[in-house]
Amino acid sequence: AGYIRINMLLGHALLRESDVHRDVDGVKQALAQFERTVAIAEEERRRRPELPDLAGRYSQYVGYALEELGILTGDRRYHLQARTAHHRAAETAREAFRKAPNPRTQRDLADALCDDGWCRRLCGEYRPAIEILREALAVMEPVAKADPDSLEAELDRKSTRLNSSHLGI
């Protein structure tokens, strides 16, 4: 799992650097690194099925890179591909929460749903985006209420509300 995480962190560093410079080629390098990370995680899980689904979890980073490419190039196809990646990450988070319901997996699910909903908005799929973001709010509310002093939960809830407000929710 450490090797997989290091690959993901390398992609994250590449994406952040290219984002600062608005560098399309750099974002493509980050995307390739994230896709490599997902492939490594898929192979590792085939060998050891008891491992968590890191490929599904790290698909969100593939989605982030694709979103950024869509923004930088104006090519809507990147956003449509990002939608698939974010949906996979959301379903992985949903399954992790189902298997082990706790505040961390609940927060992860809300975050993944928020990413999925936001990406659907980028794709012009406003009705599905609204429904997904409403679900994200519903999932996040109990976490925030259970620990009202949690800065992380409050930031997550505000982020979800901000993304929702763009759709008039």
C-alpha positions in Angstrom: 0.0 0.0 0.0 2.9 2.3 0.7 4.3 1.9 -2.9 0.8 2.7 -4.3 0.5 5.8 -2.1 3.9 7.1 -3.1 2.9 6.8 -6.8 -0.3 8.7 -6.0 1.6 11.4 -4.2 4.0 11.8 -7.1 1.0 12.3 -9.4 -0.4 14.8 -6.9 2.8 16.8 -6.9 2.9 16.8 -10.7 -0.7 18.0 -10.9 -0.1 20.8 -8.3 3.0 22.1 -10.1 1.3 22.0 -13.5 -1.8 23.7 -12.1 0.3 26.6 -10.9 1.8 27.1 -14.3 -1.4 26.2 -16.3 0.8 23.6 -18.1 -1.3 21.2 -20.2 1.6 18.8 -20.8 2.3 18.8 -17.0 -1.3 17.9 -16.3 -1.1 15.1 -18.9 2.0 13.8 -17.0 0.1 13.9 -13.7 -2.8 12.1 -15.4 -0.5 9.3 -16.7 1.0 9.0 -13.2 -2.5 8.7 -11.6 -3.5 6.1 -14.2 -0.3 4.2 -13.4 -1.2 4.3 -9.7 -4.7 2.9 -10.4 -3.2 0.2 -12.5 -0.7 -0.8 -9.8 -3.5 -0.8 -7.2 -5.7 -3.0 -9.4 -2.9 -5.5 -10.0 -2.1 -5.6 -6.2 -5.8 -6.2 -5.4 -6.0 -9.0 -7.9 -3.1 -10.7 -6.1 -4.5 -9.8 -2.6 -8.3 -9.4 -2.8 -8.5 -8.7 1.0 -6.9 -5.3 0.4 -9.0 -2.2 0.3 -10.0 -0.9 -3.1 -7.2 1.7 -3.5 -7.7 1.7 -7.3 -11.3 2.9 -6.8 -10.3 5.3 -4.2 -7.4 6.8 -6.2 -9.6 7.1 -9.3 -10.6 10.5 -7.8 -7.2 11.8 -8.7 -7.6 10.6 -12.3 -10.8 12.6 -12.2 -9.1 15.7 -10.9 -6.5 15.6 -13.6 -9.1 15.1 -16.3 -11.2 18.0 -14.9 -8.1 20.2 -15.1 -7.4 19.2 -18.7 -11.0 20.0 -19.5 -10.7 23.4 -17.9 -7.3 24.2 -19.6 -8.2 22.9 -23.0 -11.9 23.6 -23.2 -12.4 20.0 -24.4 -15.6 18.7 -22.8 -14.5 15.0 -23.4 -12.1 15.3 -20.5 -14.9 16.3 -18.1 -17.0 13.3 -19.4 -14.0 11.0 -18.6 -13.6 12.6 -15.2 -17.2 11.9 -14.5 -16.5 8.2 -14.8 -13.5 8.4 -12.6 -15.3 10.3 -9.9 -18.3 8.0 -10.0 -16.0 5.0 -9.5 -14.4 6.7 -6.5 -17.8 7.6 -5.0 -19.0 4.0 -5.4 -15.8 2.7 -3.8 -16.4 5.1 -0.9 -20.0 4.0 -0.6 -18.9 0.4 -0.3 -16.2 1.2 2.3 -18.8 3.0 4.4 -21.3 0.1 4.0 -18.6 -2.3 5.2 -17.3 -0.1 8.0 -19.6 2.7 9.0 -17.6 5.2 11.0 -17.0 9.0 10.9 -14.0 8.6 8.6 -15.7 6.5 6.0 -18.7 8.7 6.2 -16.7 11.8 5.6 -14.8 10.0 2.7 -18.2 9.1 1.2 -19.4 12.7 1.5 -16.2 14.0 -0.1 -16.4 11.5 -3.0 -20.0 12.4 -3.6 -19.2 16.1 -3.6 -16.5 15.5 -6.3 -18.9 13.4 -8.3 -21.6 16.0 -8.1 -19.3 18.8 -9.0 -18.0 17.0 -12.0 -21.5 16.3 -13.2 -22.1 20.0 -13.0 -19.0 20.6 -15.2 -20.6 18.1 -17.7 -23.8 20.1 -17.7 -25.7 17.3 -15.9 -27.4 19.6 -13.5 -30.2 17.4 -12.2 -27.9 14.5 -11.3 -25.4 17.0 -9.8 -28.1 18.4 -7.6 -29.2 14.9 -6.4 -25.6 13.8 -5.7 -24.8 17.0 -3.8 -27.9 16.7 -1.8 -26.9 13.2 -0.8 -23.4 14.5 0.0 -25.0 17.1 2.4 -27.2 14.4 4.0 -24.1 12.2 4.5 -22.0 15.0 5.9 -24.6 16.5 8.3 -24.4 13.7 11.0 -20.6 13.8 11.0 -20.6 17.5 11.6 -23.3 17.3 14.2 -21.6 14.5 16.1 -18.5 16.6 16.5 -19.5 20.2 16.2 -16.0 21.4 17.1 -14.3 19.4 14.3 -12.8 21.9 12.0 -12.4 19.2 9.3 -16.1 18.3 9.4 -17.0 22.0 9.3 -14.8 22.7 6.3 -16.1 19.6 4.5 -19.7 20.7 5.1 -19.0 24.3 3.9 -17.2 23.0 0.8 -20.2 20.8 0.0 -22.6 23.7 0.6 -20.4 26.0 -1.7 -20.5 23.4 -4.5 -24.2 23.0 -4.0 -24.8 26.8 -4.1 -23.6 26.9 -7.7 -26.6 24.8 -8.5 -29.1 26.8 -6.4 -29.4 24.0 -3.7 
